[in-house]
Amino acid sequence: MKRIIALLLAFTLAFAFCACGSDQAGGTEENGEAEGGIVGGWARAESPVITDELKAIFDKAFEGMDGAEHVPVAYLASQLVSGTNHLFLVRTTPVVQDPVEVYNLVTIYQDLEGNVEILDIKETGIETNINGLMGGWEPAESPELTDELREAFDKAKESLTGADYEPVALAATQVVAGMNYCILCESTLRDVDPEKSYALGYMYVDLEGNSEITDLVSLEAPTDEEASETSN
């Protein structure tokens, strides 16, 4: 019943935002998108850092679940319902003989009493390539992007066409003759009705500070409808 109430309130809030341009849930624009947000009522997190409070919510949601290990990488967005939906970028490793770690998007619902549950695990199948070997990919010490990294990414993306990419969080790094970076981005298609989603952008920065995007892998952000359907 609580999840049905959350669903009804989510649609009510979304309608109110579109009609009134309210400043709730992180602020909205007249088109109904949360200011700095992803889709609908989702609002981009002010910081991607996993705080102790967010870690506690994440751990509580996965408590008692076997079959895979889930490590939160970055906090991406929130959505106000009857409570709050939280969106995380996660490294997931299945408990099998030869596990392959991948990036997933996980949505967790927290009700007004502090109870939590997993609404959705969006499996991407994108390998992290983090294996602990020298010269391999390593988890970022912090998901926070420095001004230097943002500047390098903005310069590198100038050659991209078809979509705009906004760097959100640093997922992993790799020491080469220079540095490779795996950066989680918001992507917006350049068309009549642009849609926002997520992508992993792989950037190389050489020893002279020159940067280039070496690969872009599209992810999907959860829509309001998907979060609501999962909560039924």
N, C-alpha and C positions, 0 to 999 in steps of 0.2 A: 504493500500500500504506500509506504514512504517513497518508493521509487516511482510509482505512478504519479504521486503528488509532485515529485521532483520534475518529472517530465512535463506536467501541465504548467508548472511555474516557469520552466525553461522556455516554453513556447510563449507564455505570457510576457516574460522579460524581453524575448527577442522581438515580439511585436511592438512592445512599448519603446524599445530602443529605435526601431525603424521609424516609428511615428513621431517621436518627440526628440530624438537626438540627445537622450539622457546622458549624464556623466557617470552613471553607475557602471560597475564592473570594469573599472579602469578607464572609462570615458569612451564615448562613441561619436562617430561622424554621422551626417545626415543619411548616408547610404546604409546605415544599420551595422556596419562593421565596427568592432571594438577598435579604438584608436591604438595604433601600433599592434593590432591583433592579427589573427590568422584567418578565421572564418567566423561568420555570425557572431555569437556572444563570446567567443574566445578572445582573451586579452593577453598579449605577449608579456612574459615575465620581465620584471624590471632587471633581474639578474638571473643568469643561468646557474648560479652556484647552488649546490645542494646543501641547504642549511640543516642543522640538527633536527629542527621541527619537520622539515620535508623528509629527511631520512627516516624519522620515526613513523611518519605516515606511510612511506614506501615499505618499510620493513613489516609494519603491522598488516598491510594488505597482502603481502606474500607469505606471512607466517603460516607454517604448516604445509606449504605447497612443495611437493617433491617433483623431481623430473628435470629440473633445470636450475641453474644459478643465475640470478638477475642482479645486475649492478647498475644503479642509476648513474648516468653520465652527466646529464644536464637537465635543469628544470626549464620547460619551454613556455608553458602558458597555463592559464586558469580560466574557469568558466563558472559564473555564479548561477546556481540553481537553488533548490532548497538544501543548501549546503554548498559545496564547491567541488567541481571536477578539476583534477590536476593532470597535466600532460608532461611526461618524462621521456627523454631519450635514454635508452637502456642498452647495456651489453648483456646478451643472454647466451649462456653456455649450457647445452643439454647434458644431462648426466648419462653419457654413453661411453663406449670404449674409446672411440676416436672423435672427441667432441670438436665441433667447429663453432667458434664464437661469432655471433651476428649482432647487428644493431636492430633494435625494435623500438616502436613507439608504444608506450603504455599509458592508458588513461585510468586514473583512480578516482573514485567518488568518496567524498568525506561528508557525512551528514552533520546536522546541527548539534548532535550529541557527541561527535568525535568518532563515530563508528566509520570504518572504511571498507571498501570492497573494490575489486578490480572490475572495471567496466569493459575494457578492451585491451588486448595485446595485438597490435598490428605487426605481423611478422613481415620483415622486409627481405630476408634472405641475403642481406648484404654483409659479407664477412668483415670483421674488424681487422683481421690479419695481425692481431696482437698476440704474440706467442712467447714473449720473454727472451727471445734470442737477441744477441748483440747485432745491432744494425737493423733490427726489425721495428715495426710500429710499437709505440708505447702509449699508454693512457696519458692524456694531458694532466699536468699537475693541477690545473684549474681550468674550468670551462670558460672562465672570463677572458674575453678577447682584449688584448692590449691595443692602444691607439696605433702602434707600429704595424700590428697584424691587420687591423682594419684598413689602414692606408695601403698596405701591400695588396690586400684582396681587392679593394676598390680600383686600384691601378690595373690589376690583372684581369678584372671582369670587363674592362672597357672593350675588349675584342669580342665579347659574347653577344649573340643576337637571339631574338625570340622570347627572351624572358629577362626579368630583372632579379638579381640575387642580393639579398641583404644578409650579411654574416651575423649569426646569433650566438653560437657557442663553439668552442674548440673541443673536439672529441679526442684527437690523437696526434702524435708527432712522430717523425722518423728522421734520424740523422743520416744524411747522405753527404755528397759534396755540396753542402748547403743544408737546407731543411725541407722536408715535406710536411704539410699540415692537412689534417682532415677536419673540415669546418662545416658545422650544421648551418644551413642557410634557409631563410624564407625565400621562396621563389614565386614570382608573379608573372604570369603569361602576358605578353603584350598583344592583347586583342581587344575587341569591342567590349566584351564582358570579362575582364580579367579575373582569374581565380588564383587564390593564394594556396600554396602547399609547401612542402619541405624538400630539400635536396641536400645531399652531402657533396661539398665541393672540395676537391683535392688540389692543393696549391703547392707549387715548388718555388722556393726562394733561393737563388744562388748566392755565392759568397760575396758578390758585389751588391746584393740587395735587389736585384731584378726578380720580378715575380711573374708567374704564369699559372693559369688554371690547366691542370693536366687531365682532369676528369670531373664529370658531374653525374651524380646518380640520383634519380628522382625518388622521393618518398611521398607518402600521402599524409596530410594532416587530417585528424578526425573532424567530421562535420557535426553540427548540432544534432542532425537527424540520426547519425550513427551512434552518438553517445546516448541519445534518447532510446533508440531501438534496443541497445544492449541493456538498458536499465529496465526494460519491460519484464 
